[in-house]
Amino acid sequence: MHIKQFEIQMKILHQHKIISFLFCLFYCVACNSEIPEEYFIENIQNTLSNLNQIMYSTTASTNSLKTGKANERFKIVHISDIHLPRTSTQEDNICLRNLKEAIQFANLNDSKINAIVATGDYISNNEKTNRQNVMANLKLFQSIFFDSSNTIPAFLCTGNHDTNMLTLDSTFYLSKEDIHQCLFSNPNYPYKQVGTENYYYADVNEANGNIIRFIVLDVTDQAQFNYNSHHFSCMTQKQVDWFIQTALQKDITDKHSIIILIHHPLQEYSKNQETYMCGGLHLYKASLIPSIIDAFQQRTSIYQTYKSTTSPTSIIHVKGDFTKAKGEFICYLGGHAHTHGNFNVGIEGSAKQIMLLANTLSPGFQNNNYGYIDRDVDHNKYNSFSIYSIDTKEKKIYIKNMVCRRCIMTVSDIFVNNGVTPVSVNLGTVVVPGALAEETKRKIRHELEEYGFEVIDDKRMRVIEQIRVGVIEYVRHPEYQEKAKLSAYLQDVCHKEYSALSKLFTEMRGISIEKYYLAQRIELVKELLAYDEMTVSEIADKLRYSSVAHLSAQFKAQTGLSPTQFKEMKEHRLRPLDEI
């Protein structure tokens, strides 16, 4: 008997400095009931061993390590796409066993899991499925997922198979109220819901004092019975308004970190390339939710409209003001694709938004007409669940006018002297192990200003500082220039499209990135000339100029002097890098 065990994958969510390890841990159940129980036991042991290696933050400060649980990461078990059949078959037994084993693992004392989530498609609607059996299977899933033995916070969202899949006939149609009755009647967690709607949010406290807010969206939110959920992922105006005004803002503090559950991956449909949408289409553009999150991250306002793909007169109005918003976005958790995944979604010029997909709990099958991802039959038969270990303690502080290693040392000393041991200090940024007390922040800010530094609160100015520091680093490390162009380097540093970076920098600084890069480059030439340790030819070679003539021409255009004339001057006027 062949048993697969998937290789552990570690992924880091760089944008937030949140360490996130995606563990597609194992194939814990085989395709028939003949598999001995010891296989599951062995996989449990291996999984616990792997989980134990990343259960605690290695970047926690010395003080937090002494407090015990303060450095524990937040751990999530993620399942999706169970697809319980309408009749009791061998496949049905496999699905149920996988589901029960995921619940059992999440509740093991040694695993120390903080939450379990499910991202839709709990049943398999088809043309032969009657309403009674569909509702019975939904209730069956709910009874297992919210069983009394499951004592950890549990959250779920709806999938396209959980409602009206193939027909508008009332015999088969499941309303939002039907779904609510089946899935949300007796949950074992406190959640903030709007009446009987199938979208809500809930807060879960971390051991370190921070808070995870789970925001659950309903992609089967149908305003009218004019389409079915197989073809369209949909949200009503009411849900979008709730998402903007309530879920992302009500009672949120700086200690909140946001995770969004949504069944469909937020990628536009494409015929020419693989897509995690797996044949499903968004009634409104897939960028609707990412555009809201981008405004939330940027702390800006958003005013956009989205037309329906089926009815141009049907419009979703997206209006929100996030200028005073608090908290930070971590990632989306989704399903639908019947595979594990870790990829970026969002809109051009926005910060990275990460989508994590869980493995399917259903047995695999070949010749899948609904997907554009190759589905290996054996691959899907043994899938069970994914585990994420997330460190949300780390908070990034942006600081202006840091230009050298001495600046790094000075800033680091200021934080340490105020009782805060930074996780890391780099040009322009300090990462601290948690949210700082207001009095501590005030003292640190005051001391930084005394040394000529400045804490940057404005989101746009943070990006400007990232660009400025990125250019300085690029100029002063010629080896970077061999690996990538300036535009590509800045895109990687700032996690934004270069066109957006260029536009913002020009608007805010009154000079293009290219001209700023040239100015910094010439300033470095001036420094090297002033040191009088290298010839002009050696400087040109060191800084990757095509020729001495090229260096001389640029230098004279910027300073009015040739390199030789500048070198012969008795007094060399060098400008501080933060004043260029």
Beta strands, then each sheet from edge to edge (+ up, - down):
strand 1: 20-24
strand 2: 74-79
strand 3: 115-119
strand 4: 154-157
strand 5: 192-193
strand 6: 200-205
strand 7: 211-216
strand 8: 232-233
strand 9: 256-261
strand 10: 281-282
strand 11: 301-307
strand 12: 315-321
strand 13: 328-334
strand 14: 341-345
strand 15: 353-357
strand 16: 386-390
strand 17: 395-400
strand 18: 424-426
strand 19: 429-432
strand 20: 454-455
sheet 1: 1+ 16- 2+ 3+ 4+
sheet 2: 5+ 6- 7+ 9+ 13+ 15+ 14-
sheet 3: 8+ 10+
sheet 4: 11+ 12-
sheet 5: 18+ 19- 17+ 20-
end
